[in-house]
Amino acid sequence: MIQLTFSLLVGFALLVILYFFVRGGKVSAEGSAQQLREARQTLDSLQFSLLPNDLVHRIFAKEDLEYVRRAAPSQVQSLFLSERKDISLAWVRRVRGAILGLMRFHRGHARLYAQLNLSTELLLAFNFVRLLTVCRLLEIALYVRGPYAAPGMVRTVAVAAGKVCTISEKSLVFLKANQIDPLRNDPSRHGASV
Amino acid sequence: MTIFTQIVWLGGLFLEGVILIRSIQGKSFAKYSLFYVYIASVLVTSAALWVIYIYIAKPSVNVAVYWPAQYITLALGCGVIFEISRHVFAHRVSLDRLARWTMLATFGLIFLLVAVHAFLLPKWNVAANTADLERDLRVAQAIVLMTIIFLTGYYRIEIGKNVRGMILGFGVYVGASVLSLTVRVFIGPRFSTAWQIIQSSAYFAALAIWAVALWSFEPERPSKPPSDCDDESSAGYQALADQTQEILVSIGDHLDKPRTK
């Protein structure tokens, strides 16, 4: 019976994978400058508009909650909590997005090497999956318990987000993005294209 | 045999002939030699089975010839997977090696199980368990094919029209075979007619896909690695992997700490 179930599972899995294989879009040119530009733009927006410490502190600041609880009626309090929850969730999703971005970035460049280290790749894949799962759990925790119920988790997310930024930054430096499109990397020229 | 199966059978012979003729006209036979050898072998065995079926018309002879012929084409089908892996991972030595190891391990495991059965169970013999063995070998092919598709998706490796068609056609056939053989083993002879229809229809669909995808030879797009990514610069890859790993571990530590408090 186990053998039959296993065979059926393999058969179905193959057909499902084939479906996604056929649906899969065209792969972009390998190591394209476009990829690097997009990675750089994402990183810039994260670093300059989302991740500064004071912003993170502001989103999760307990003083705000205390002030609203002291000074505002209950309707305003619930509105405040609801909006802070939305903001914190959006913020965690950005962290998850950054980890996904790093994963895509690593895969996109690792494929260029003829001699991949399979054990390293497996370890990395495992770590990516683990981190993405942890981020998802944090998202659920914030959704269920709110931004002020788990301050430890919030700190964690903040630190993690900063780290992800560092990773992306290092990767971009490593891949010599500056040499590919120096104008795009100039912070004063955000969004400008040549 | 139903009229439907006969039509599909003859249609299949026609498509196999078309594929082979186009491979010679388009000079792609040498490029995908293992694949075309497989098609040629299926054409020969199918035509021979057809002649036996029409002129000898003895089911016992048909069955006696069918399974050995099926095993030969099954073995050559592994050549198709080998061909796919060779083209998909042409510039990725490690991935090609992984696909081959997966192939070796899965097929090795199945033959080991057959040997164990043959030695430990005196009443068990291959001839009496042909459907079981074919299903197991098809499962092995499916696993290797899934590994190749997963790796191409994971590393976003570009695949040309010809090889894409090979994967799709072979995948459809192997997937349908695994499912129908499994159900046949489970239900028994009552499912034989349905099994014949599914098996021949799936193979016909595969042939149609191959005929379209391999109508003309399309060279794989050269995915030449940049100068700093060649075989000699494994240090470059190691640096990339180490860097990613190092900071992933660091993130992991930060994510884990508060949860353990």
Interface residues (C-beta under 8 A of the other chain):
Chain A: L4 F6 S7 L8 V10 G11 F12 A13 L14 L15 I17 L18 F20 F21 V22 G24 K26 V27 S28 E30 G31 I99 L102 H106 R107 G108 H109 A110 R111 L112 Y113 A114 Q115 L116 N117 L118 T120 E121 L123 L124 A125 N127 F128 R130 L131 V134 C135 L138 A150 G152 M153 R155 T156 V159 A160 K163 V164 T166 I167 K170 S171 F174
Chain B: H91 R92 V93 S94 L95 L98 R135 D136 V139 A142 I143 L145 M146 I149 F150 T152 G153 Y154 Y155 R156 I157 E158 I167 L168 G171 V172 V174 G175 A176 V178 L179 L181 T182 V183 V185 F186 S223 P225 P226 C229 D230 D231 S233 S234 G236 Y237 Q238 A239 L240 A241 Q243 T244 Q245 I247 L248 V249 S250 I251 G252 H254 L255 D256 K257 P258 R259 K261
